[in-house]
C-alpha cells in the first residue's frame, strides 16, 4: 500500500554551527538546564511506494539497497542473546549475503541492535527505554570519514590491514526477508541508502520488534585483518 506522509528532516539551523544534533534515550533530570533533544525539524511531504511487489527490481549497486532471502533461526527470545546473534544468526545472514552479493570476498560482524517500540514512543523523547526505539529521522549510520573512525573502534590497532582496503559498511535487517542497505564505502562513491522509520497510520496489533546487523563487506584485494 502506497502512502503520502511527512518525514522530519533536520532543519538547516544556525544552532548546528556550534552544536551537533543529538537526542537522548537516558535520564537527564540530574543535569541542570539539560534538554532531551536539540533537533529542529523541516517536515517534507514524501510519497512512499510499497516495494513488496517489486523487490527484485532493487539493486545494491544501483539503488544503495536491495532485498534478499535468508534462512535464519533467530527468534524473539534468541535476539536478546548476544552470543547467539553473533555465533548463529550472523553466519546465517553472512551466507545469504555472499550468495546474493558475490562481489564481496569477506564479510565480518560489527555489531547488532534490537529495536522494540515502547508504548510511549514517540511522545516522550528522552525517557529511558529498555530497547532502542525506531529511528524516525532520515539518516545514514556512517559518513565516509565516520566509517573509518568506526573501523578503528571495532578493530583497534589493526588499521594497516583495512585502511587501504575497498570495503562497504552495510546494514541488514530482517529474519527471512532481509533488507540490505549500504551506509558508506571506503573507496569510490557508491550509492548509499538513507533510511527512516515512519508511522503508517495503520493499527498495529503488536509494537515493532526488529533486529539489524551492521557488517563490513570487503572486496577482493589486499590482506584482510584478523578479528579480535
Steps between C-alpha positions, in 0.01 A plus 500: 500500500643837395484789747542876507680599819711774653859422595692713752832610352747702704458869432799698373511698822771731635486298823697224330790731430603459863306191614482156349145367459418255777222320683516294818353168607606521864401704804642853511295648784809528717677726248418871550337675201519182291265427211424156360558600138615802298339381178328766292297356219413588144203279409487388139216332313608159372318246285591152626468212256448147632788288366345162578389440140833598343774383738713356220526839326725649767876457476765590757736641236231707331267597786715465812263238639347168403288216635632146543370168626666337798433190706559594862410349835472825697201531736365775723675337794836420336525854360579611856791255526811679372701180461219335303469799269873504431564123487181377330292780345791693349646196315153429358468856371863500383432193285195667345697819432779309324247317283312817406803732478790292360724804450601493866798288601450517875222617731561562871269577790514848653203521737125457517197678641160381618216753478174455691268798481395627840133590543604855591692547174521756343323729748757484780839555342786477747337262745698181572394193300612140522556469125596730215204680345416550131722758330256744338758751373635416151865410550797289402684324782845613380656765281813398311724652768277360773533157345876502553455624857259213562743245356771627736259460789387151403850378409752701706863477396419330168494809278777376264277207406190698400586867440591439134238233432189542288210435736138596563324543833165330464186447708276199466164485669252217517451131566436322168405798283804720552549859390865590437622858474839660458605777738834596346796377293870537571603567141297639212161653566234232466124529547400511867161476665374758745225338702233576759202348676160665466146464627285319246182619669382139517398335824774262613418191704854488640771764536792486260757236595800480266867407483766653280861404438782733404777334304811593303516345154839484324562485129796294372849644531740559787546299814204505739539553871439232760209569730577527870 
